[in-house]
């Protein structure tokens, strides 16, 4: 029993590490000494994220190798852990693919599917958050230096979004357009940001299901449409080539190794959108109806949460929307230095809990909202009561609609074309397209009911 408990602790450590100061960092106590009294708790919590011991990279290289990477390959040596995270995911996926293609039984033996029991937990539970956030920050700030690596840097910089992303259900080339071009520029405002949470009743599981299906069914053609609308013709061309290649490769890969395809590509094709949209829904679940375009009213920050140590401080989502180019390691500092703006903007801050816990607590109703109220970090001189916090939550969970946020004819046409596309792809020999094609009537039924 003691061996089992010890093994459990080690496994839990991979996904929920302890929050502790890094002994190699010198804490700047002046940040705490000089803050306003009603900001003190927020600063204390943010200091653990600013100077905490990081656990994103499970793989480390010899010191001389890491020094070479920092000095001769990276734009910013602070991104060594980010680089190592991408390396460890690449090595794992290469190993898993080699096992499935070269070692395990081939196409006529279903025992090869047993590798799912190894592949899926490691790929998604251990490395999923780590990879998605490493790719995320590498998309905002190029990781590899063209000064040192020349054209190779461009290849390495797009590799996570062009190759590895496919193993996480994100079609080749789509992430940058969706996140950096659409989501950040439209800033969660519907209908420009297709993944906006604004039009949904965000305490309704039914609306959440519609939100996920909307992303699965409508994104593939909406992203090129958005690039065209913004006159980003270079992005449109690159995206067209990537999506075309992605769709053409699906039936070929399935015919080549059907069990590898099912384990490594097809299942992530469903898991990926769900994981991404659960994250985005949770990050933007509380939206201020009085000012939905305010960065302080469209997201939350999560302080002193274990997942920050795995995800390059992803909990600082308000901060990231305020300044998307701020380095991930500096976001807690940026937050501390701009606390007055957070106070004036009515920002909601939580402590100790991950994003998805917000959504599940909201779905739990009154009891869940009161639990969330106990996790709020208040930064105003006069604190809100529990009842006032719950009322604030309920106000920010309501759908937000205006004349400006209504879908126009061009957008509707693109969405309908995307729905038809899935049926056409299935008929053309892409078996996995049956899933989004099946989602289409479900989406419209939910839309009708909601």
Phi, psi and omega per residue, in radians:
X1 nan -0.721 3.140
X2 -1.110 -0.626 3.104
X3 -1.153 -0.688 3.112
X4 -1.110 -0.781 -3.137
X5 -1.097 -0.721 3.132
X6 -1.138 -0.712 3.101
X7 -1.120 -0.704 3.115
X8 -1.085 -0.735 3.134
X9 -1.077 -0.705 -3.127
X10 -1.189 -0.682 3.107
X11 -1.183 -0.711 3.120
X12 -1.113 -0.588 3.130
X13 -1.029 -0.565 -3.120
X14 -1.164 -0.522 -3.068
X15 -2.001 -0.213 3.110
X16 -2.550 1.339 -3.071
X17 -1.276 2.809 3.068
X18 -1.192 2.671 3.080
X19 -1.737 1.971 -3.100
X20 -2.608 2.647 3.126
X21 -1.208 2.484 3.059
X22 -1.309 2.094 -3.112
X23 -1.092 -0.294 3.131
X24 -1.498 -0.076 -3.134
X25 -1.825 2.444 3.056
X26 -1.695 2.040 -3.077
X27 -1.314 2.263 3.097
X28 -1.460 1.639 -3.085
X29 -1.200 -0.299 3.139
X30 -1.119 -0.445 3.101
X31 -1.091 -0.630 3.112
X32 -1.420 -0.683 -3.092
X33 -1.166 -0.561 -3.032
X34 -1.706 0.018 -3.095
X35 -1.435 2.855 3.081
X36 -1.223 2.610 -3.091
X37 -0.972 -0.685 -3.092
X38 -1.403 -0.035 3.039
X39 -1.761 -0.053 -2.944
X40 -1.069 -0.801 -3.121
X41 -1.069 -0.764 -3.127
X42 -1.077 -0.716 3.139
X43 -1.174 -0.756 3.120
X44 -1.004 -0.773 -3.136
X45 -1.192 -0.709 -3.116
X46 -1.183 -0.498 3.124
X47 -1.093 -0.575 3.118
X48 -1.183 -0.529 3.090
X49 -1.389 -0.567 -3.136
X50 -1.262 -0.685 -3.067
X51 -2.029 0.301 -3.079
X52 -1.316 2.802 3.097
X53 -1.354 2.196 -3.017
X54 -1.544 2.556 -3.123
X55 -2.320 0.347 3.134
X56 -1.150 -0.818 -3.062
X57 -1.585 1.979 3.049
X58 -1.434 -0.400 -3.118
X59 -1.727 2.291 3.013
X60 -2.164 2.618 3.133
X61 -1.839 2.866 3.012
X62 -0.945 2.580 -3.037
X63 -0.960 -0.683 -3.118
X64 -1.183 -0.606 3.100
X65 -1.187 -0.781 3.139
X66 -1.101 -0.663 3.113
X67 -1.115 -0.707 3.111
X68 -1.098 -0.772 3.129
X69 -1.043 -0.781 -3.128
X70 -1.115 -0.757 -3.015
X71 -1.487 -0.509 -2.985
X72 -2.053 -0.023 -3.071
X73 -2.286 -0.628 -2.992
X74 -1.652 2.633 3.003
X75 -1.255 -0.586 -3.073
X76 -2.432 2.092 -3.073
X77 -1.117 -0.329 3.094
X78 -1.179 -0.235 -3.129
X79 -1.611 0.278 3.101
X80 -1.000 -0.796 -3.127
X81 -1.115 -0.631 3.097
X82 -1.115 -0.779 3.112
X83 -1.079 -0.770 3.138
X84 -1.146 -0.595 3.097
X85 -1.120 -0.779 3.102
X86 -1.144 -0.634 3.114
X87 -1.140 -0.771 -3.090
X88 -1.155 -0.632 3.104
X89 -1.185 -0.743 3.127
X90 -1.061 -0.790 3.137
X91 -1.114 -0.729 3.140
X92 -1.119 -0.798 -3.118
X93 -1.158 -0.622 3.078
X94 -1.130 -0.758 3.115
X95 -1.109 -0.804 -3.117
X96 -1.106 -0.712 3.107
X97 -1.134 -0.752 3.120
X98 -1.073 -0.709 3.106
X99 -1.073 -0.775 -3.074
X100 -1.262 -0.599 -3.046
X101 -1.545 -0.654 -2.991
X102 -1.834 -0.454 -3.007
X103 -1.902 -0.865 -3.062
X104 -1.281 2.835 3.125
X105 -0.962 2.618 -3.051
X106 -1.436 -2.642 -2.885
X107 -1.149 -0.389 -3.026
X108 -1.715 0.159 -3.086
X109 -2.244 1.900 -3.062
X110 -1.216 -0.155 3.088
X111 -1.067 -0.370 3.111
X112 -1.067 -0.411 3.140
X113 -1.203 -0.302 3.111
X114 -1.087 -0.370 3.106
X115 -1.094 -0.351 3.058
X116 -0.948 -0.626 -3.089
X117 -1.121 -0.367 3.069
X118 -1.724 -0.844 -3.008
X119 -1.105 -0.880 -3.018
X120 -1.150 -0.807 3.114
X121 -1.076 -0.734 -3.120
X122 -1.230 -0.771 -3.094
X123 -1.139 -0.710 -3.020
X124 -1.744 -0.843 -3.054
X125 -1.328 -0.797 -3.086
X126 -1.409 -0.790 -2.973
X127 -1.898 -0.156 -3.037
X128 -1.027 -1.043 3.127
X129 -1.026 -0.767 -3.080
X130 -1.025 -0.838 -3.093
X131 -1.188 -0.841 -3.052
X132 -1.029 -0.692 -3.132
X133 -1.360 -0.540 3.040
X134 -1.123 -0.788 3.083
X135 -1.077 -0.688 -3.121
X136 -1.021 -0.903 -3.111
X137 -1.263 -0.529 3.066
X138 -1.196 -0.440 3.083
X139 -1.282 -0.596 3.141
X140 -1.365 -0.661 -3.107
X141 -2.302 1.899 -3.097
X142 -0.870 2.306 -3.021
X143 -1.386 -0.812 -3.021
X144 -1.685 2.550 -3.006
X145 -1.578 2.130 3.053
X146 -1.223 -0.414 3.103
X147 -1.093 -0.682 -3.100
X148 -1.636 -0.589 -2.986
X149 -1.917 -0.129 -3.137
X150 1.122 -2.404 -3.092
X151 -1.189 -0.391 3.108
X152 -1.058 -0.550 3.136
X153 -1.057 -0.719 3.138
X154 -1.093 -0.708 3.124
X155 -1.126 -0.815 -3.123
X156 -1.161 -0.590 -3.131
X157 -1.208 -0.554 3.141
X158 -1.607 -0.186 -3.070
X159 -0.967 -0.796 3.141
X160 -1.043 -0.724 -3.083
X161 -1.426 -0.435 -3.090
X162 -1.589 -0.534 -3.031
X163 -2.057 -1.078 -3.030
X164 -1.110 -0.602 -3.087
X165 -1.003 -0.525 -3.132
X166 -1.103 -0.481 3.111
X167 -1.375 -0.107 3.102
X168 -2.066 0.409 3.032
X169 1.317 0.251 3.130
X170 -1.917 1.937 -3.090
X171 -0.964 2.520 -3.136
X172 -0.812 2.172 3.025
X173 1.457 -0.101 -3.034
X174 -1.470 -0.486 -2.976
X175 -1.086 -0.836 -3.089
X176 -1.054 -0.766 -3.120
X177 -1.146 -0.773 -3.128
X178 -1.129 -0.835 -2.987
X179 -1.492 -0.937 -3.029
X180 -1.411 -0.695 -3.100
X181 -1.434 -0.809 -3.062
X182 -1.580 -1.040 -2.974
X183 -1.086 -0.808 -3.086
X184 -1.318 -0.648 -3.129
X185 -1.282 -0.684 3.094
X186 -1.411 -0.358 2.999
X187 1.015 0.868 3.081
X188 1.152 0.318 -3.119
X189 -1.681 2.118 3.132
X190 -1.463 2.465 0.162
X191 -1.711 0.119 -3.090
X192 -1.160 -0.710 3.037
X193 -1.661 1.878 -3.084
X194 -1.129 -0.437 3.122
X195 -1.644 0.308 3.083
X196 -1.104 2.536 3.080
X197 -1.652 -0.060 -3.021
X198 -0.944 -0.840 -2.995
X199 -1.372 0.042 -3.022
X200 -1.787 2.570 2.956
X201 -1.380 1.761 -2.810
X202 -1.440 0.044 2.977
X203 -1.817 0.245 -3.124
X204 -1.882 2.082 3.061
X205 -1.036 -0.565 3.112
X206 -1.118 -0.744 3.096
X207 -1.164 -0.621 3.094
X208 -1.113 -0.733 3.102
X209 -1.056 -0.745 3.095
X210 -1.092 -0.658 3.132
X211 -1.088 -0.796 -3.141
X212 -1.161 -0.786 -3.120
X213 -1.129 -0.674 3.087
X214 -0.967 -0.757 3.116
X215 -1.149 -0.767 -3.114
X216 -1.092 -0.707 -2.940
X217 -1.553 -0.583 -2.895
X218 -1.949 -0.116 -2.980
X219 -1.307 -0.614 -2.937
X220 -1.041 -0.701 3.117
X221 -1.635 -0.411 -3.124
X222 -1.181 -0.604 -3.114
X223 -1.123 -0.828 3.040
X224 -1.063 -0.658 3.093
X225 -1.060 -0.739 -3.133
X226 -1.142 -0.731 3.102
X227 -1.085 -0.709 3.101
X228 -1.132 -0.754 -3.136
X229 -1.075 -0.622 3.131
X230 -1.520 0.061 3.124
X231 1.047 0.600 3.054
X232 -1.662 1.300 -3.002
X233 -1.195 -0.525 3.088
X234 -1.157 -0.738 3.096
X235 -1.133 -0.720 -3.135
X236 -1.057 -0.788 -3.134
X237 -1.110 -0.850 -3.141
X238 -1.074 -0.731 -3.136
X239 -1.165 -0.696 3.112
X240 -1.056 -0.753 3.115
X241 -1.135 -0.739 -3.121
X242 -1.144 -0.848 -3.107
X243 -1.159 -0.704 3.092
X244 -1.059 -0.789 3.097
X245 -1.117 -0.678 3.140
X246 -1.077 -0.853 -3.105
X247 -1.182 -0.642 3.129
X248 -1.197 -0.578 -3.088
X249 -1.305 -0.469 -3.058
X250 -0.942 -1.025 -3.126
X251 -1.137 -0.532 3.127
X252 -1.179 -0.769 3.129
X253 -1.160 -0.654 3.116
X254 -1.123 -0.734 3.130
X255 -1.182 -0.558 -3.101
X256 -1.271 -0.962 -3.110
X257 -2.473 1.512 -3.044
X258 -1.079 -0.636 -3.109
X259 -1.307 -0.688 3.031
X260 -1.072 -0.754 3.140
X261 -1.053 -0.777 -3.122
X262 -1.105 -0.796 -3.089
X263 -1.237 -0.773 -2.950
X264 -1.694 -0.408 -3.058
X265 -2.118 -0.840 -3.018
X266 -1.220 -0.867 3.119
X267 -1.092 -0.770 3.043
X268 -1.059 -0.447 3.098
X269 -1.035 -0.465 3.078
X270 -1.711 -0.773 -3.125
X271 -1.088 -0.695 -3.067
X272 -1.028 -0.992 3.117
X273 -1.005 -0.679 3.130
X274 -1.112 -0.815 -3.126
X275 -1.103 -0.784 -3.128
X276 -1.109 -0.773 -3.081
X277 -1.326 -0.522 3.003
X278 -1.086 -0.738 3.114
X279 -1.113 -0.850 -3.085
X280 -1.191 -0.678 3.101
X281 -1.073 -0.754 -3.133
X282 -1.190 -0.658 -3.138
X283 -1.193 -0.539 -3.071
X284 -2.100 0.636 -3.105
X285 -1.388 -0.566 3.113
X286 -1.796 1.856 -3.118
X287 -2.108 2.228 -3.106
X288 -1.251 1.979 -3.118
X289 -1.162 -0.387 3.128
X290 -1.376 -0.374 -3.125
X291 -2.687 1.190 -3.019
X292 -1.215 -0.209 3.126
X293 -1.628 -0.081 3.119
X294 -1.306 2.266 3.105
X295 -1.030 -0.506 -3.101
X296 -1.425 -0.222 -3.124
X297 -1.973 0.095 -3.106
X298 -2.033 0.015 -3.129
X299 -2.668 -3.099 3.109
X300 -2.319 2.752 2.939
X301 -1.881 2.505 3.112
X302 -2.073 2.017 -3.043
X303 -1.803 2.534 3.040
X304 0.942 0.700 3.124
X305 -1.835 2.342 -3.087
X306 -0.938 -0.584 -3.072
X307 -1.176 -0.331 3.064
X308 -1.058 -0.557 -3.116
X309 -1.332 -0.221 3.126
X310 -1.801 -0.291 -2.900
X311 -2.249 0.472 3.062
X312 0.990 0.802 3.094
X313 1.057 0.726 3.139
X314 -1.119 -0.345 3.135
X315 -1.111 -0.278 -3.108
X316 -1.572 1.144 -2.994
X317 -1.391 -0.602 3.012
X318 -1.054 -0.809 -3.129
X319 -1.019 -0.729 -3.125
X320 -1.137 -0.641 3.097
X321 -1.286 -0.557 3.081
X322 -1.164 -0.667 -3.100
X323 -2.612 1.588 -3.039
X324 -1.249 -0.250 3.137
X325 -1.692 -0.038 3.056
X326 -1.103 2.321 -3.112
X327 -1.081 2.473 -3.071
X328 -0.966 -0.593 -3.106
X329 -1.276 -0.301 -3.089
X330 -1.768 -0.052 -3.054
X331 -1.099 -0.712 3.055
X332 -1.063 -0.630 3.099
X333 -1.172 -0.759 3.091
X334 -1.022 -0.725 3.110
X335 -1.067 -0.841 -3.125
X336 -1.067 -0.748 -3.077
X337 -1.233 -0.314 -3.092
X338 -2.087 0.488 -3.091
X339 -1.078 -0.537 3.113
X340 -1.056 -0.672 3.124
X341 -1.189 -0.648 3.089
X342 -1.130 -0.714 3.119
X343 -1.115 -0.830 -3.125
X344 -1.148 -0.564 -3.096
X345 -1.479 -0.031 3.126
X346 1.208 0.611 -3.093
X347 -1.153 2.512 3.039
X348 -1.721 2.187 -3.125
X349 -2.116 2.382 3.088
X350 -2.064 2.796 3.097
X351 -2.217 2.469 2.942
X352 1.343 -0.188 -2.986
X353 -2.040 2.646 3.127
X354 -1.446 2.967 -3.104
X355 -1.060 -0.825 -3.028
X356 -1.123 -0.447 3.094
X357 -1.145 -0.475 3.077
X358 -1.087 -0.893 -3.101
X359 -1.079 -0.813 -3.093
X360 -1.183 -0.563 3.073
X361 -1.200 -0.704 3.104
X362 -1.088 -0.727 3.119
X363 -1.137 -0.398 -3.116
X364 -1.359 -0.080 3.062
X365 1.457 -2.583 -3.029
X366 -0.980 -0.770 -3.113
X367 -1.101 -0.726 3.116
X368 -1.158 -0.685 3.129
X369 -1.153 -0.639 3.128
X370 -1.240 -0.567 3.051
X371 -1.143 -0.743 3.099
X372 -1.072 -0.659 3.139
X373 -1.043 -0.583 3.132
X374 -1.271 -0.230 -3.123
X375 -1.785 0.052 -3.122
X376 -1.357 2.391 3.007
X377 -1.750 2.005 -3.073
X378 -1.649 2.387 -3.045
X379 -2.165 0.405 3.054
X380 -1.933 2.663 -3.136
X381 -1.014 -0.701 3.102
X382 -1.791 2.055 -3.087
X383 -1.393 2.555 3.039
X384 -1.344 2.586 3.061
X385 -1.341 2.979 3.113
X386 -1.043 -0.748 3.134
X387 -1.109 -0.669 3.130
X388 -1.195 -0.644 3.091
X389 -1.148 -0.759 3.119
X390 -1.078 -0.704 3.100
X391 -1.124 -0.668 3.085
X392 -1.108 -0.771 3.104
X393 -1.009 -0.851 -3.081
X394 -1.076 -0.688 3.119
X395 -1.084 -0.701 -3.064
X396 -1.498 0.050 3.074
X397 -1.711 -0.131 -3.071
X398 -1.320 2.589 3.053
X399 -1.051 2.565 -3.133
X400 -2.097 2.052 -3.107
X401 -2.311 2.573 3.071
X402 -2.712 3.010 3.108
X403 -1.056 -0.638 -3.121
X404 -1.200 -0.470 -3.047
X405 -1.630 0.140 3.123
X406 -1.412 2.492 3.075
X407 -1.161 2.350 3.099
X408 -1.683 2.958 -3.078
X409 -0.979 -0.767 3.136
X410 -1.072 -0.727 3.130
X411 -1.126 -0.789 3.137
X412 -1.039 -0.732 -3.133
X413 -1.072 -0.758 -3.141
X414 -1.133 -0.724 -3.136
X415 -1.125 -0.730 3.117
X416 -1.163 -0.660 3.088
X417 -1.093 -0.667 3.129
X418 -1.160 -0.636 3.083
X419 -1.102 -0.751 3.118
X420 -1.175 -0.569 -3.112
X421 -1.033 -0.717 -3.094
X422 -1.109 -0.702 3.086
X423 -1.125 -0.712 3.125
X424 -1.142 -0.692 3.136
X425 -1.143 -0.663 3.108
X426 -1.122 -0.770 3.133
X427 -1.165 -0.457 -3.120
X428 -1.472 -0.020 3.064
X429 1.903 0.417 3.086
X430 -1.950 1.602 -2.994
X431 -1.008 -0.669 -3.064
X432 -1.124 -0.339 -3.134
X433 -1.156 -0.255 3.117
X434 -1.102 -0.496 -3.115
X435 -1.198 -0.994 3.082
X436 -1.107 -0.538 3.087
X437 -1.107 -0.669 3.095
X438 -1.210 -0.569 -3.140
X439 -1.157 -0.434 -3.042
X440 -1.025 -0.957 3.117
X441 -1.132 -0.538 3.091
X442 -1.115 -0.755 3.120
X443 -1.034 -0.805 -3.102
X444 -1.207 -0.564 3.080
X445 -1.164 -0.755 3.112
X446 -1.130 -0.738 3.122
X447 -1.013 -0.730 3.133
X448 -1.150 -0.782 -3.121
X449 -1.182 -0.621 -3.081
X450 -1.407 nan nan
